[in-house]
Amino acid sequence: MKRLIAARSGVAAAVVLLLAAAAIQVRAAEPPAAKEETTPGQFFTVTEPITHEQIVQIRARTRHLVDKASRDAKGKSPILVFQFLPGDSAPGSSEFGASYDLANTIARDLGGARLTVAYVPEPLSGFAVLPVLACTEIVMGSNASLGPITPESQSFDPALREPVRFLAVRKTRDPDLILGMLDRDADLRLVRTAEKGVQYVMAENMPDFLRSHQVVEDKPAWEGGRRGVLTADRAREEGFCKRVAETPAEVAAFYRIAGQSILDDPTLGETPRPVWIKIEGAIEPAMVSYLARRLDQARREKANLVFLEIDSPGGLIEPADAVADAIADVRDMKTVAYVNERALGVAALIPLACRDVVFSENGRLGLVDQIVTRRGMVEDLPDGQIEALAEKAAFLAAKKGRPPAVARAMVDPTVELVDAVDRDTGATRTLPRETAEADPARFQNVIPRNMGAEGPLVVTAADADAFGMGQSVRDLEELKALYGLQGVAIRVEGPGWVDSLVTTLTDPYVSWLLLFVGLFMMVLELKLPGIGLPAIISALAFMLFFWSHYLSGTADQLEIILFLLGLISLAVELFVLPGFGIFGMAGIMMMLASIVMASHTFVWPTQEYEYHEMGLTLIQLTLALLGVTAGAVIVARFLPGIPVFNRLILKPEPYDAAEPLDPTAKPSMEGYESLAFLIGETGRTTSPLRPTGKARFGHLLIDVTADNFYIEPDSLVEVVDVQGTRVIVKKWTADPDADLSDLAPA
């Protein structure tokens, strides 16, 4: 009997374990939980100084949002959040008229809104405080403060007391507190009563106040001598401030507003003026200038809605980061990333930088574990870049109202995501497991999200909404309908002929060809002075090289200036100070250094793929120099025998048999295998020697080479050596008493 009971107990325990394991597997296999329903809302940024132009835009956009919600039978009244920023150039410089006008607009003209909220993340002073007071609720950053209302540079104007008091009464705020913030010199008292707690009372109103209240404590209102300034801590303690939030995302979470609504929407209240930009293939340096030109063109056309169609396997880190920054900084246009097929690798930064992200049915986003080099090679992401890229992805996601933890998991495979209810806001958040476990009192109902995933996270169209990364559409027409563009033809801006030419010219093989042609033609011009065509071809080749690399983003003014300085130094060596070699070597080194620097976005390699790129560039440059050397040798040896081209070579004048025989005249070149008989002879140059040129010896006009690299035309020279057909001369200094009549030009 005992054995039977034991056996049954073991079976029961096994069944319980199996059921528990099955339950865990089912829970882990559950699809990501759908996000709870959000409240319609929109953030509006108000940056000082407040202007009437800003007010017109805010009035039109808020009115459009409120009217749209009222027309929708199933719609909800929106929450309007106004984010007040002090401005970088002149904080506290807003005028009273514009500030009070905006305050009236918020307090009086937005009755259809469910709630108006002022978010003050930084200290705000001056008349810009007035529209903050006009909002129904106030949210402040932990280091923020409000006041004084009268700017430091102005004195208190008693005529402003009644308008400000009226605004305070309309929004049921303590009028004495607001007047104390308006007049820094006013004696504002903080009193504690037995029946109503803390109240603010102006000193002149204290006698009347004491008749009806029992005061327990009476002290000056302002802290630490900061007269007229209300800190976030005191505002929160006394109920003046609804809550403290460090980021717009926290404010959105508290009011259950959709994440992307924390950004301004330039299309609100305006007719959408869309433009479509394609981003295809690997993200290379040329993509930075391409996107900058397209965005500038969109601004010139006054577009307010930009669709970025992305289909990319990844690319290089630096250009992808630059492209993402350029998109994230767009304020005057609404940016929408349409992930068509894929935005993988570092290309995932681009959708994260956009205001909205929309997936096609097959769209994929994430898997940032590889880079694609300019030569098409795929390499694993360097370990040192994983953390940096994870931080950048999280920063972009938070800036655009998306879960930073999801963006981090796209880069770092060690990030384990969970869904948890945030008791501070009541919203469900996606965050790393360690963050949830570190504060179990705040984060509850923890549910795993990406358990068992291998490698970085990939967000697909099916789970984009559940991860809070965007939404999906079936086709382009549904995408256009989503933004109210049904039947509207959108012009597609793809790479133009300039972009195609830049891509072709920056190809490693084409770049090598340009370098070879530029260097070879430069050497040929020195060998064949006076022709000019090789110099023109050389200048054109180098111009195309630096122009293409400048537009692709790898070359800048520094590289171009360095190359021009190298050319100037080389010219000084040839024409001004020949023979020393200092300027010549310095010029050559500067030219080579500029070419190497123009081939990369980095100055000195620090990572594995950068060392690889630098090595390939040096090999490319070395092969070009070797090719130039070989070409120069071939030209010197075979060019004189090639028909047509041999006319470019300077030849001695043929012997004229009609001339009278002169025993002192030099014979014709024909029939002489060596010109050694010219050694010691003196003649006169008929062209500059740089270092080659031509000189006349009696009736012979032949090619010569200067031993000190440059000799002016019409100079006396002496033959010092003959090497085959190469005649080497030096500048001849005559004896003052010598007879030079026989050396005069014939």
KOLRORO-582948 format. One line per 8 residues: number of its first residue (from 1); for each residue x, y, z of C-alpha. Coordinates in steps of 0.1 Angstrom, whole numbers. Each point is the difference from the previous one (the first is absolute). Example, Ala and Ser with C-alpha at 12.3 -4.5 7.8 and 13.67 -1.06 7.14 Angstrom:
BEGIN
1	123 -45 78 | 14 34 -7;
END
This chain:
BEGIN
1	0 0 0 | 28 24 9 | 17 -7 -33 | -32 7 -19 | -5 33 19 | 36 10 -7 | -4 -9 -37 | -32 20 -3;
9	16 30 18 | 30 -2 -24 | -24 -1 -30 | -20 30 14 | 32 20 5 | 12 -7 -35 | -33 10 -14 | 1 33 20;
17	35 7 -13 | -10 -7 -36 | -30 23 3 | 21 27 15 | 26 -3 -27 | -27 1 -27 | -15 31 16 | 34 17 0;
25	5 -9 -37 | -34 12 -10 | 5 33 18 | 34 4 -16 | -14 -8 -34 | -28 25 3 | 2 28 -25 | 9 34 15;
33	-28 15 18 | -19 27 -18 | 4 35 13 | -28 15 20 | -22 26 -16 | 15 34 -1 | -15 35 3 | 1 23 -31;
41	24 28 6 | 28 21 -14 | 30 19 13 | 7 36 -12 | 34 15 6 | 1 37 10 | 36 14 -2 | 8 35 12;
49	-3 26 -11 | -37 -5 -5 | -11 17 -32 | -33 7 -17 | 10 -23 -28 | 4 -29 25 | -34 9 14 | -16 -2 -34;
57	15 -34 -7 | -10 -13 35 | -35 13 -4 | -5 -16 -34 | 15 -34 10 | -19 -2 34 | -32 11 -16 | 4 -26 -28;
65	6 -28 25 | -30 10 22 | -23 4 -29 | 10 -33 -15 | -7 -18 33 | -34 17 3 | -10 -11 -36 | 9 -36 7;
73	-30 -17 16 | 22 -26 17 | 27 24 8 | 12 12 33 | 9 35 11 | 38 4 -4 | 25 10 27 | 21 29 -11;
81	35 2 16 | 20 32 -5 | 37 -4 6 | 16 33 10 | 37 4 -7 | 20 31 10 | 19 3 -33 | 38 -1 -5;
89	6 36 -10 | -22 22 22 | -18 -18 28 | -26 22 17 | -3 24 -29 | -36 -6 -10 | -22 31 -1 | -30 4 22;
97	-25 5 -30 | 10 -32 -18 | 2 -20 32 | -34 11 13 | -15 -6 -35 | 12 -36 1 | -13 -3 36 | -35 12 -11;
105	1 -24 -30 | 7 -30 23 | -25 10 27 | -28 12 -21 | 1 -14 -36 | 7 -37 7 | -32 -9 18 | -4 -32 -21;
113	32 -15 14 | -3 -25 28 | 30 15 18 | 27 26 -5 | 33 -8 16 | 31 21 3 | 33 -19 1 | 30 21 13;
121	31 -22 0 | 25 29 6 | -1 33 20 | -23 24 -16 | -2 37 8 | -15 32 -15 | -34 4 -15 | 2 -34 -16;
129	-13 -13 34 | -34 15 -7 | -11 -27 -26 | 13 -26 24 | -25 13 26 | -28 -1 -26 | 2 -38 -3 | -22 -22 21;
137	28 -21 14 | 38 6 3 | 27 -26 -1 | 36 10 8 | 35 -15 -2 | 18 -6 32 | 24 29 -6 | -26 23 -15;
145	-14 32 15 | -25 27 -8 | 5 38 3 | 5 27 6 | -26 11 -26 | 14 35 -4 | 33 -4 -18 | 32 9 19;
153	7 28 -25 | -34 17 6 | -16 17 30 | -34 -10 12 | -29 16 -18 | -31 4 23 | -22 1 -31 | 6 -38 -4;
161	-14 -9 34 | -37 -3 -11 | 6 -20 -32 | 22 -24 18 | -24 -3 30 | -29 -7 -24 | 20 -28 -16 | 8 -15 34;
169	-37 1 11 | -12 -15 -33 | 23 -30 5 | -8 -2 38 | 36 7 10 | 10 20 30 | -1 36 -12 | 24 13 27;
177	26 -26 -9 | -2 10 -37 | 2 37 9 | 30 -7 22 | 17 -17 -30 | -9 31 -21 | 14 25 25 | 34 -12 13;
185	1 28 26 | -35 -8 15 | 0 -13 35 | -17 -34 -5 | -6 -21 32 | -4 -38 3 | -25 -6 28 | -11 -33 14;
193	-36 0 14 | -17 -24 23 | -28 -8 -24 | 13 3 -36 | 37 -8 1 | 25 22 -20 | -11 32 -17 | 18 30 -15;
201	-10 35 11 | 13 34 -10 | 12 20 30 | -26 28 -7 | -28 -26 1 | 11 -16 33 | -23 21 23 | -31 -11 -19;
209	13 -36 -2 | 6 -1 38 | -36 10 7 | -13 -32 -16 | 28 -25 6 | 20 -14 29 | 37 2 -11 | 23 -26 14;
217	32 11 -18 | 9 31 -20 | 33 2 -19 | 14 15 -33 | -11 -20 -30 | 31 -1 -21 | 28 -25 6 | 36 10 3;
225	-5 36 -11 | -13 -11 -35 | -28 24 0 | -29 -7 -25 | 13 -35 -7 | -21 -31 6 | 21 -32 0 | -12 -34 -12;
233	2 -16 35 | -22 27 16 | -24 0 -29 | -4 -38 3 | -4 1 37 | -27 27 -1 | -20 -15 -29 | 9 28 -24;
241	18 -25 -21 | -18 -33 -9 | 32 -21 -1 | 37 0 -8 | 12 -15 -33 | 35 0 -15 | -9 -7 -37 | -30 6 -23;
249	-3 -38 -2 | -8 -2 37 | -27 27 -4 | -15 -20 -29 | 0 -31 21 | -17 17 29 | -28 13 -22 | -1 -32 -21;
257	8 20 -32 | 15 -19 -30 | 38 3 -1 | 4 17 -34 | -23 28 12 | 28 14 22 | 14 16 -32 | -14 30 -19;
265	-21 -8 -31 | 7 26 -27 | -29 -14 -20 | -27 9 26 | -23 27 -13 | 18 0 -34 | -5 -18 -33 | 25 -28 -2;
273	27 7 -26 | 18 -33 -2 | 33 -11 -16 | 14 -35 -3 | 37 -8 4 | 15 -34 -6 | 28 -14 21 | 12 -33 -16;
281	30 -22 2 | 29 2 25 | 3 33 20 | 33 15 -13 | 15 35 4 | -17 12 -33 | -34 -6 17 | 6 30 24;
289	4 26 -27 | -28 -17 -21 | -25 3 29 | 11 36 8 | -6 11 -35 | -34 -17 -1 | -11 16 33 | 12 34 -11;
297	-20 -4 -32 | -31 -10 20 | 4 31 21 | 3 22 -31 | -33 -15 -12 | -16 7 34 | -7 -37 6 | -13 -9 35;
305	-2 -38 -3 | 30 -21 -10 | -3 -38 -6 | 33 -18 2 | -3 -34 -17 | 28 -22 14 | 12 -33 -14 | 36 -5 13;
313	21 -29 14 | 21 24 20 | 32 18 -8 | 27 19 18 | -4 14 35 | 11 36 -6 | -23 9 -29 | -30 -18 15;
321	5 20 32 | 3 32 -20 | -32 -8 -20 | -19 -8 32 | 11 33 16 | -10 20 -31 | -35 -15 1 | -4 3 37;
329	8 37 -2 | -28 7 -25 | -26 22 17 | -18 17 -28 | -12 -32 -17 | -17 -32 12 | 23 -30 -7 | -15 -34 -7;
337	22 -31 -4 | -16 -26 -23 | 19 -32 7 | -3 -18 -34 | 14 -35 4 | 29 8 24 | 18 26 21 | 27 -23 15;
345	34 6 15 | 10 36 5 | -28 10 -24 | -24 -6 29 | 11 34 15 | -18 18 -28 | -36 -11 8 | 7 6 37;
353	9 36 -9 | -33 6 -18 | -32 13 17 | -21 -29 -13 | 9 -35 -11 | -22 -20 -23 | 7 -36 -10 | -9 -18 -32;
361	-14 -35 4 | 35 -14 -4 | 19 28 18 | 27 -8 25 | 19 23 23 | 30 -7 22 | 27 -27 1 | 28 25 4;
369	29 -25 2 | 19 6 -33 | 14 28 -21 | 2 1 -38 | 33 16 -12 | 3 22 -30 | 15 -29 -20 | -31 -21 7;
377	16 -22 27 | -22 -10 30 | 18 0 34 | -12 -6 35 | -6 31 21 | 31 8 21 | -5 -7 37 | 9 35 9;
385	-28 14 -21 | -28 -21 14 | -5 20 32 | 4 34 -19 | -25 -10 -26 | -24 -13 26 | 1 33 18 | -5 19 -33;
393	-30 -22 -10 | -15 5 35 | 5 37 -1 | -17 4 -34 | -29 -22 11 | -6 20 31 | 3 33 -19 | -28 -12 -23;
401	-22 -15 26 | 8 -37 -5 | 11 -25 27 | 38 4 4 | 4 -36 13 | -14 -14 -33 | 25 21 -20 | 28 -11 23;
409	-10 -37 -5 | 4 5 -38 | 38 5 6 | 8 -18 32 | -10 -37 0 | 4 -2 38 | -30 23 6 | -30 -20 13;
417	-33 19 -5 | -30 -2 23 | -34 17 2 | -8 15 34 | -27 23 14 | 15 32 13 | -18 9 32 | 11 37 -3;
425	-19 5 -33 | -22 -31 -2 | 12 -7 -35 | 16 -32 -13 | 37 6 -9 | 25 -22 -19 | 33 1 19 | 31 -22 7;
433	-6 -27 26 | 27 13 23 | -17 34 2 | -34 -16 9 | 16 -23 26 | 20 29 16 | -33 17 10 | -27 -26 5;
441	-22 24 20 | -3 22 -31 | 0 -26 -28 | -25 -28 4 | -16 -27 -22 | 33 -7 -18 | -4 -20 -32 | 30 -11 -21;
449	1 12 -37 | 30 -13 -19 | 9 -32 19 | 21 -25 -19 | 9 25 -28 | 34 -5 -16 | 19 31 -8 | -13 36 -1;
457	-38 6 -2 | -18 1 -33 | -33 19 0 | -23 -12 -28 | -32 16 -13 | -21 -26 20 | 13 12 34 | 10 36 -8;
465	-31 14 18 | 4 -23 30 | 36 11 4 | -10 36 -3 | 23 5 -31 | -27 10 -25 | -28 -14 -21 | -4 -21 -31;
473	-19 5 -33 | -9 -24 -28 | 11 22 -29 | 9 35 -10 | -36 11 -4 | -7 -9 36 | 31 20 10 | -13 30 -19;
481	-34 -3 15 | 15 -1 34 | 13 35 -5 | -30 13 -19 | 16 -2 -35 | -25 -23 -18 | 4 5 -37 | 28 25 4;
489	30 -4 -23 | 32 2 19 | 32 8 -19 | 27 -26 8 | 35 14 5 | 26 -26 -6 | 37 3 -7 | 6 23 -30;
497	28 1 -25 | 22 18 24 | -4 -26 26 | 5 -28 -25 | 32 17 -13 | 13 5 35 | -7 -37 8 | 19 -10 -31;
505	29 23 5 | 5 -11 37 | 1 -36 -10 | 34 -13 11 | 10 -11 -36 | -11 33 -15 | 17 20 27 | 32 -19 -7;
513	-3 8 -37 | -5 37 7 | 31 0 22 | 21 -18 -26 | -11 24 -28 | 5 31 21 | 35 -10 12 | 11 -14 -34;
521	-11 30 -19 | 17 23 25 | 33 -19 -6 | -6 0 -38 | -4 38 1 | 33 3 17 | 16 -22 -26 | -16 18 -30;
529	0 36 10 | -20 25 -20 | -27 -23 -12 | -26 7 27 | -24 -29 -8 | 14 -24 27 | -3 28 25 | -37 6 -8;
537	-8 -38 2 | 19 -2 33 | -19 29 15 | -33 -14 -12 | 7 -35 15 | 9 15 34 | -30 24 -1 | -23 -30 -6;
545	17 -20 28 | -4 27 26 | -34 12 -12 | -15 -35 3 | 15 -6 34 | -11 34 12 | -36 -7 -9 | 2 -35 14;
553	11 14 33 | 35 -14 3 | 19 31 -11 | -4 35 14 | 16 33 -3 | 31 -12 19 | 9 -27 -26 | -6 24 -29;
561	21 28 15 | 28 -25 9 | 1 -12 -36 | 1 35 -14 | 28 9 25 | 19 -31 -13 | -3 12 -36 | 12 35 10;
569	30 -14 18 | 8 -22 -31 | -3 31 -22 | 24 19 22 | 25 -28 -3 | -3 -1 -38 | -1 37 -8 | 13 21 29;
577	25 -20 21 | 11 -28 -22 | 25 -25 12 | -5 0 38 | -27 -27 2 | -16 12 33 | -31 15 -16 | -2 -28 -25;
585	0 -28 26 | -24 20 23 | -24 6 -29 | 0 -37 -10 | -6 -11 36 | -29 25 4 | -16 -12 -32 | 3 -37 9;
593	-13 7 35 | -30 19 -13 | -9 -28 -24 | 1 -26 29 | -21 23 23 | -25 6 -28 | -7 -37 -3 | -14 -5 35;
601	-23 17 25 | 27 -6 27 | 34 16 4 | 17 -29 18 | -14 -35 2 | -11 -12 35 | -21 -31 -8 | 5 -32 -19;
609	-19 9 -32 | 16 35 0 | 35 -16 0 | -12 -22 -28 | -13 30 -20 | 32 19 6 | 21 -30 -12 | -20 -3 -32;
617	4 37 -7 | 38 -1 5 | 2 -30 -23 | -22 19 -25 | 23 31 1 | 32 -22 -1 | -13 -17 -31 | -8 33 -16;
625	36 13 7 | 15 -32 -14 | -22 3 -31 | 10 36 -5 | 37 -10 3 | -4 -28 -25 | -20 22 -24 | 27 27 1;
633	27 -25 -8 | -20 -14 -29 | -8 35 -14 | 37 10 2 | 10 -32 -18 | -27 -5 -27 | -17 34 -6 | 26 13 -24;
641	-7 -30 -23 | -38 2 0 | -15 18 -30 | -19 32 7 | 11 -1 37 | 37 4 -10 | -9 35 -12 | -3 9 37;
649	37 -7 5 | 25 28 -7 | 24 -10 -28 | 32 16 -13 | -4 20 -32 | 10 -21 -31 | 32 7 -18 | -4 23 -30;
657	23 -11 -28 | -5 33 -18 | 19 18 27 | 37 6 -7 | 23 -25 16 | 15 13 32 | 26 -21 17 | -9 15 33;
665	-38 -9 -4 | -14 -29 19 | -11 -29 -21 | -36 -12 -3 | -15 -24 25 | -5 -26 -27 | 26 -27 0 | 12 6 36;
673	-7 -27 25 | 14 21 28 | 0 37 8 | 31 -2 21 | 18 24 -22 | -22 28 15 | 17 -4 35 | 16 33 9;
681	-19 19 -28 | -18 32 9 | -34 10 -14 | -31 21 7 | -34 -12 13 | -30 8 -23 | -26 -11 26 | -1 -3 38;
689	15 -32 14 | -24 -14 25 | 22 -21 1 | -3 -9 -36 | -2 23 -30 | 20 9 -31 | 33 18 -7 | 19 10 -31;
697	36 -10 -5 | 11 16 -33 | -24 -13 -26 | -13 -28 23 | -32 4 19 | -4 -29 24 | -17 -12 32 | 20 6 32;
705	-5 -6 37 | 11 25 26 | 20 -15 29 | -14 25 25 | -37 -4 -11 | -7 34 -14 | 18 24 -24 | -16 31 -15;
713	-4 4 -38 | 28 18 -19 | 26 -11 25 | 35 -13 -7 | 5 -36 8 | 28 -25 -1 | -3 -37 -8 | 13 -19 30;
721	-10 -36 -9 | -17 -21 -27 | -19 -31 9 | -11 -16 -33 | -23 26 -16 | -4 19 33 | 22 32 1 | 5 14 34;
729	10 37 3 | 7 25 27 | -3 37 1 | 33 15 -13 | 16 30 17 | 22 18 -26 | 34 15 7 | -4 38 0;
737	28 4 -26 | -12 -28 -23 | -13 6 -35 | -37 -11 -1 | -7 10 -36 | 0 -35 -13 | -27 -10 26 | -25 25 -13;
745	-32 -15 -13 | 1 -10 -37;
END
